[in-house]
Amino acid sequence: MLLDDRSIQRVLREVDTKELSLALKVATEEVKDSIFRNMSERASGLIKEELEFMGPVRLKDVEESQMKIVEVIRQLEEEGEIVISGRGGEEEIVA
């Protein structure tokens, strides 16, 4: 995860919950925990429930949802809305 909590929250405001649920289908527990930590309890509960009852999905569909989220992240970075940390050669940001 190369986004801080504030950046994750900003991305989540731009991402459709259905896309997010599908993208999280194969995500690691670390990624899921990071996402859920930055959502309201109600919203994270709805997504967890959807993941539980989703059933099998095509990997292609999961990857498409993940790429849509990556595009949102890139767009927000270009607009200066978020900062992606850990990129080689870039300045470090301190709060």
PyMOL commands that set and color helices and strands:
alter all, ss='L'
color gray80, all
select helices_A, chain A and resi 5-14+17-26+29-37+41-53+59-78
alter helices_A, ss='H'
color red, helices_A
deselect
rebuild
show_as cartoon
